[in-house]
Amino acid sequence: MQADSGSTLLSRLAGGSRENRAEWQHMANDPALARPDPVAASPSLSLSPAQARRIAVAAAGLAEPRPTGRVDRRHLRRVVGRLGLLQLDSVNVLARAHYLPLYSRLGGYPSALLDEAAWGPRRELFEYWGHEASLLPMASQPLLRWRMSRAAEHYDTWGRPARLARERPDYIRAVLAEVTARGPLRASDLEEEGVIRGGSWWGWRDAKVALEWLFWIGAVMTADRRGFERRYDLPERVLPAAVLRAPTPVPADAQRELVRIGARALGVATESDLRDYFRLPLTDARSRVAELVESGELLPVAVAGWRYPGYLWHEARIPARVAARALLSPFDPLVWERARTQRIFDFRYRIEIYVPAAQRVHGYYVLPFLLRDRLVARVDLKADRSAGALLVPAAYAQDSAAKGSAAKDTPEQLAAELADMAGWLGLDRVLVGARGDLAPALASAVSAGQEGPRSDGAG
């Protein structure tokens, strides 16, 4: 697949259509949008919705073919380097969320590869608050020290950890002393008078809260995990010496680099999208975006149909076409910001894990299906490990995609992707339930692609 060079992209986009220029002028003059914005003047570039989609898919690393041979740490490094982070999540109904973006881009890979890179003796990743709780490359640790410092000063802090730190500083110091003397430690390894020893990952007893505060301010780190429960230790016993010695950039420089990372991974985005990638403070993010516009690294762009100004990463590529096919985690960077997902793909996506079952629209753990440059379907998925089956309780076509030719082969392509995912998860078969307008066609395609009778037992 050939992608245009950056200079070709600029020549193709400069001086966009009359309609785009008129739309931009309308936005610039709209009092409701007259907020501080570094590019509220007129952009020199315009994009069609299709171009924006292809840029986003390519920037997210989903337009490239998956490896055909053995996947190793070099592949993992490339994906994490491109995305900048992997969001952590404990829900394991299919696979934990941090494993799924790698699968979407690499296909079947040994999940131990990520475990070793994150928590093994030759670790290359560390845990901290990135987008949410995240795995990040070691080189990013200095870029987040400003966040640790602000937390220690009780800026941008929340809830129970910050309250405990204010009200019981002696207890916080005592917990840190325990980690110093005995680490790595789980919260359940610590004892407190009146509190039962032990406790689960979700226990949030005082020891857990204290450790979370110390984690937030950078005084302790995740050494490893046991059954997904963190074991905490001191940074000097977790981080490589080179990272510990690395100078701490001033906050503005660190934030600017974080915006760069997000811009590369998104390709084209609004200011809000760029701010959200690393959850930057509003005022800081606006200043950093303005600085990157000034330096020419972010290019103001008008995207047809967008209410707000867009920004194009200066090295973004716009493929003439993309051959992507992937199921996407709810926490994949391509779709984790729901407003952007709807803006780029015309795909309204919501997490329904915490919605009562009777009120769910599409299912419990629903993954969008990317085919070429569109989100053409969504499927509710569950790994039934005891039965050796990947269950598909529900499958729905995306209306906007179904109107075009892009969706004609959706059942067959989705069936193939589900079969690949089942193999990666060590499951023998795919069982499609009865719910959803796509379910009958998908069940037929799955049945045609695998041995054994079709079953609707997933519903």
C-alpha positions in Angstrom: 0.0 0.0 0.0 1.5 3.3 -1.1 1.1 6.4 1.1 1.6 9.9 -0.1 4.6 11.8 1.3 4.0 14.7 3.6 4.8 17.2 0.8 2.4 15.5 -1.6 -0.2 15.6 1.1 0.3 19.3 1.6 0.1 20.0 -2.2 -3.1 17.9 -2.4 -4.8 19.6 0.5 -3.7 23.2 0.2 -6.4 25.6 -0.8 -9.3 23.2 -0.2 -12.7 23.4 -1.6 -14.9 26.5 -1.6 -17.4 24.7 0.6 -14.7 23.8 3.2 -13.3 27.4 3.2 -16.8 28.8 3.7 -17.5 26.3 6.5 -14.3 27.3 8.2 -15.2 31.0 7.9 -18.6 30.3 9.4 -17.0 28.5 12.4 -14.4 31.3 12.9 -17.2 33.9 13.0 -19.5 31.8 15.3 -19.6 33.5 18.7 -20.4 30.1 20.3 -17.0 28.9 19.1 -15.1 32.0 19.9 -12.9 30.4 22.5 -9.2 30.8 22.8 -7.8 28.7 20.0 -4.4 29.1 18.2 -5.9 28.5 14.8 -9.2 30.2 14.9 -8.0 32.2 11.9 -8.1 30.6 8.4 -6.4 27.3 7.7 -4.6 26.7 4.5 -5.6 23.0 4.3 -8.9 21.1 4.0 -9.8 17.5 4.3 -12.7 15.4 3.2 -14.2 13.0 5.7 -12.8 10.0 3.8 -9.3 11.6 3.9 -9.6 12.2 7.6 -10.6 8.5 8.1 -7.7 7.2 6.2 -5.3 9.5 7.9 -6.6 8.3 11.3 -6.5 4.6 10.5 -2.9 4.9 9.1 -1.7 7.0 12.0 -3.0 4.4 14.4 -0.9 1.7 12.8 -3.9 -0.2 11.4 -3.3 0.3 7.7 -0.2 -1.9 7.6 -0.3 -5.6 7.1 0.2 -7.8 10.1 3.4 -9.7 10.5 3.4 -13.1 8.8 6.2 -14.7 10.9 7.0 -14.9 14.5 6.1 -11.8 16.5 8.8 -10.6 18.9 9.6 -7.6 21.1 10.6 -5.5 18.1 7.0 -5.6 16.8 5.7 -4.7 20.3 8.1 -1.8 20.5 7.0 -0.5 17.2 3.3 -0.6 18.1 3.8 1.0 21.6 6.2 3.5 20.1 3.5 4.5 17.6 0.6 4.7 20.0 2.6 6.1 23.0 0.8 3.9 25.5 -1.6 1.0 26.2 -4.5 1.7 28.5 -4.9 -0.8 31.3 -8.2 -2.3 32.3 -9.0 -5.3 34.6 -12.2 -6.5 32.7 -11.3 -10.0 31.5 -14.5 -11.2 29.8 -12.6 -11.4 26.5 -9.0 -10.4 27.2 -7.8 -7.5 29.3 -7.8 -4.3 27.3 -4.0 -3.7 27.2 -3.5 -6.9 25.2 -6.0 -6.1 22.5 -4.5 -3.1 20.7 -1.4 -5.3 20.0 -3.6 -8.1 18.7 -5.4 -5.6 16.4 -2.2 -4.6 14.8 0.0 -7.7 15.1 -2.5 -10.5 14.9 -1.9 -13.6 17.1 1.0 -12.9 19.4 2.1 -14.4 22.7 0.6 -12.3 25.4 3.6 -13.2 27.6 5.5 -10.8 25.3 3.6 -7.9 26.8 3.8 -9.3 30.3 7.6 -9.6 30.1 8.0 -6.1 28.6 5.8 -4.6 31.3 6.6 -6.6 34.4 9.6 -8.8 33.6 13.2 -8.4 34.6 14.0 -6.8 31.2 11.1 -4.5 31.3 10.7 -1.7 28.7 7.3 -0.3 29.9 6.2 1.2 33.2 2.8 1.9 34.7 1.4 5.4 35.4 -1.5 7.7 34.6 -1.2 8.4 30.9 -4.6 8.5 29.2 -6.0 6.5 32.2 -3.9 3.9 34.0 -1.5 3.0 31.2 1.6 1.1 30.2 4.1 3.6 28.7 7.6 3.3 27.2 10.4 4.0 29.8 11.5 7.0 27.8 8.2 8.7 28.7 8.7 8.6 32.4 10.5 11.9 32.6 7.7 13.5 30.6 5.2 12.7 33.4 7.2 13.9 36.4 5.4 17.2 36.2 2.2 15.3 36.9 3.7 13.6 39.9 5.0 16.9 41.3 1.6 18.6 40.9 -0.1 15.7 42.6 2.4 15.9 45.5 1.4 19.6 45.8 -2.3 18.6 45.7 -3.0 20.1 42.3 -5.2 18.1 39.9 -5.8 15.4 42.6 -9.0 13.6 43.4 -11.0 11.8 46.0 -9.9 9.4 48.7 -6.1 9.2 48.0 -5.7 13.0 48.2 -7.9 13.2 51.3 -6.0 10.5 53.1 -2.7 12.2 52.2 -4.0 15.5 53.7 -5.6 14.0 56.8 -3.1 11.2 57.7 0.4 12.1 56.4 2.0 10.0 59.1 0.2 7.0 57.8 1.4 7.7 54.3 4.9 7.9 55.5 4.6 4.7 57.4 3.3 2.9 54.3 6.2 4.2 52.3 8.6 3.0 55.0 7.1 -0.4 54.7 7.6 -0.5 51.0 11.2 0.8 51.4 12.0 -2.0 53.9 10.1 -4.9 52.5 9.1 -4.1 48.9 7.8 -5.2 46.5 4.5 -5.3 48.4 0.9 -5.7 47.6 -1.7 -3.7 49.5 -2.8 -7.0 51.0 0.7 -7.5 52.4 0.2 -4.5 54.7 -1.6 -4.7 58.0 -3.4 -2.0 59.9 -5.2 -2.2 63.2 -8.9 -2.8 62.7 -8.4 -3.8 59.1 -8.5 -7.5 58.0 -5.3 -8.6 56.4 -5.6 -9.3 52.7 -8.2 -7.8 50.5 -8.8 -7.9 46.7 -7.6 -5.6 44.0 -10.8 -3.6 44.4 -10.7 -3.5 48.2 -9.5 0.1 48.5 -8.8 -0.2 52.2 -6.5 2.5 53.7 -3.3 0.6 52.8 -4.4 0.4 49.1 -5.5 4.1 49.1 -2.1 5.1 50.6 -0.2 3.1 48.0 -2.3 4.6 45.2 -1.4 8.1 46.5 2.3 7.2 46.6 2.0 5.8 43.1 0.3 9.0 41.9 3.1 11.2 43.3 5.8 8.9 41.9 7.1 7.7 45.3 6.4 4.1 44.4 5.8 2.2 41.2 4.3 -1.0 40.0 7.1 -3.6 40.3 4.9 -6.4 38.8 1.4 -7.9 39.1 0.2 -11.1 40.7 -3.3 -12.0 39.5 -3.5 -8.4 38.3 -3.0 -7.1 41.8 -0.1 -4.6 41.8 3.0 -5.1 43.8 4.6 -1.8 44.6 8.3 -0.9 45.0 10.5 2.2 45.0 11.3 3.7 41.6 15.1 3.0 42.1 14.3 -0.7 42.2 12.0 -0.6 39.2 13.3 1.9 36.7 16.5 1.4 34.7 19.5 3.6 35.9 19.4 5.6 32.6 15.8 6.6 33.2 16.5 7.6 36.9 19.5 9.7 35.7 17.5 11.4 32.9 17.0 15.1 33.5 13.5 16.3 34.4 12.1 18.5 31.6 10.2 21.7 32.5 6.5 21.1 32.4 5.9 23.0 29.2 8.6 21.0 27.3 7.2 17.7 28.7 3.6 18.5 27.8 4.7 19.6 24.3 6.3 16.2 23.7 3.1 14.5 25.0 1.0 16.5 22.5 3.5 15.4 19.8 3.0 11.8 20.7 -0.8 12.1 20.7 -0.7 14.0 17.4 1.4 11.3 15.7 -0.9 8.6 16.9 -4.1 10.4 15.9 -2.9 11.9 12.6 -5.7 14.5 12.5 -7.5 15.7 15.6 -9.2 18.6 17.3 -7.6 20.4 20.2 -9.8 18.5 22.6 -8.6 15.1 21.1 -5.0 16.2 21.6 -5.6 17.3 25.1 -7.5 14.0 25.9 -4.7 11.7 24.7 -2.7 12.3 27.9 -5.5 14.0 29.8 -3.6 17.3 29.9 -5.0 20.4 31.8 -7.0 22.6 29.5 -5.0 25.8 29.6 -1.7 23.9 29.3 -2.9 21.9 26.4 -4.1 25.0 24.5 -0.7 26.7 25.0 1.2 23.6 23.8 -1.0 23.2 20.7 -0.4 26.8 19.8 3.3 26.3 20.2 3.3 23.3 17.9 1.3 25.3 15.3 3.8 28.0 15.5 6.7 25.5 15.0 4.9 24.0 12.0 4.5 20.6 13.5 0.7 20.9 13.7 -1.0 22.2 10.6 -4.4 23.9 11.0 -6.9 22.1 8.8 -10.6 22.3 8.1 -12.3 18.9 7.9 -15.7 18.8 6.2 -18.4 18.2 8.7 -16.3 19.0 11.8 -17.7 21.7 14.1 -14.3 22.6 15.5 -10.9 23.4 13.9 -8.7 20.4 13.2 -4.9 19.9 13.4 -2.9 17.7 11.1 0.4 16.2 12.2 3.0 17.5 9.8 4.3 14.0 9.0 0.9 12.4 8.6 0.3 10.2 5.6 -2.9 9.9 3.6 -3.1 6.5 1.9 -5.1 6.3 -1.3 -6.8 3.3 0.3 -6.3 1.1 3.3 -6.8 -2.6 3.7 -7.4 -2.6 7.4 -9.4 -5.4 9.2 -9.5 -5.4 12.9 -11.6 -5.8 16.0 -10.9 -2.8 18.3 -10.9 -2.8 22.1 -13.1 -0.2 23.7 -9.9 1.3 25.0 -8.0 1.4 21.7 -6.6 4.9 20.9 -8.5 4.9 17.6 -11.9 4.8 19.4 -11.4 5.6 23.1 -12.5 9.2 22.7 -16.2 8.7 21.8 -16.8 12.1 20.3 -13.9 11.7 17.9 -15.1 8.2 17.0 -18.5 9.6 16.0 -16.9 12.6 14.2 -14.5 10.6 12.1 -16.4 7.3 11.5 -20.1 8.4 12.0 -20.2 5.7 14.6 -21.9 6.2 18.0 -20.1 4.0 20.5 -20.7 3.7 24.2 -19.4 1.3 26.9 -22.3 -0.6 28.4 -20.5 -2.6 31.1 -22.0 -0.7 33.9 -25.5 -0.5 32.3 -28.1 -2.9 33.7 -28.5 -5.8 31.4 -32.1 -5.0 30.5 -31.1 -1.5 29.4 -28.1 -2.4 27.2 -28.5 -1.6 23.5 -25.7 -3.7 22.0 -24.2 -5.8 24.8 -21.8 -6.1 27.7 -18.4 -6.0 26.0 -18.8 -4.7 22.5 -16.0 -4.2 20.0 -16.2 -2.1 16.9 -15.1 -3.9 13.7 -12.9 -1.8 11.4 -12.9 -2.9 7.7 -10.8 -0.8 5.4 -11.4 2.8 6.5 -14.8 2.4 8.1 -16.3 1.0 11.3 -18.8 -1.3 9.7 -20.1 -3.4 12.6 -20.0 -4.1 16.3 -20.0 -7.4 18.2 -20.6 -8.4 21.8 -17.9 -10.8 22.7 -17.1 -13.2 25.5 -14.4 -15.9 25.8 -15.9 -19.0 27.3 -12.7 -20.7 28.2 -14.3 -23.7 29.8 -16.1 -24.5 26.6 -13.3 -23.5 24.3 -15.5 -21.1 22.5 -15.5 -17.4 21.5 -19.1 -16.4 22.0 -20.8 -13.7 20.0 -24.1 -13.0 21.8 -24.9 -10.1 19.4 -23.8 -8.7 16.1 -24.9 -5.4 14.5 -24.2 -3.8 11.2 -23.4 -0.1 11.2 -26.1 1.7 9.3 -24.0 4.5 7.8 -21.4 1.9 6.5 -24.1 -0.4 5.2 -25.3 2.2 2.7 -22.1 1.9 0.8 -20.2 -0.9 -0.9 -17.7 -1.0 2.0 -20.0 -3.2 4.0 -21.0 -5.8 1.4 -18.4 -8.4 2.6 -18.7 -7.6 6.3 -20.1 -11.0 7.4 -17.3 -12.9 5.7 -14.5 -10.5 6.8 -15.8 -10.4 10.4 -16.1 -14.2 10.5 -12.5 -14.5 9.4 -11.4 -12.0 12.0 -13.4 -13.8 14.8 -11.8 -17.1 13.8 -8.3 -15.5 14.0 -9.1 -14.0 17.4 -10.4 -17.3 18.7 -7.2 -18.9 17.7 -5.2 -16.2 19.5 -7.2 -16.8 22.6 -6.7 -20.6 22.4 -10.4 -21.2 21.7 -11.5 -23.9 19.3 -14.6 -22.4 17.8 -16.8 -19.3 17.3 -20.5 -19.5 18.4 -22.8 -16.8 17.1 -26.0 -15.9 19.0 -29.3 -14.7 17.6 -29.3 -11.0 18.7 -28.6 -8.2 16.2 -29.4 -7.5 12.5 -26.0 -8.9 11.5 -26.3 -12.1 13.5 -27.9 -14.4 10.8 -25.4 -13.5 8.0 -22.5 -13.7 10.4 -23.6 -17.1 11.7 -23.8 -18.4 8.2 -20.3 -17.0 7.4 -18.8 -18.5 10.6 -20.5 -21.8 9.9 -19.0 -21.9 6.3 -15.6 -21.1 7.6 -15.3 -23.7 10.4 -16.1 -27.4 10.8 -19.0 -28.6 13.0 -22.6 -27.5 13.1 -23.6 -23.9 13.7 -24.9 -23.1 17.1 -26.8 -20.1 18.5 -25.8 -21.0 22.1 -24.0 -17.7 22.5 -27.3 -15.9 23.2 
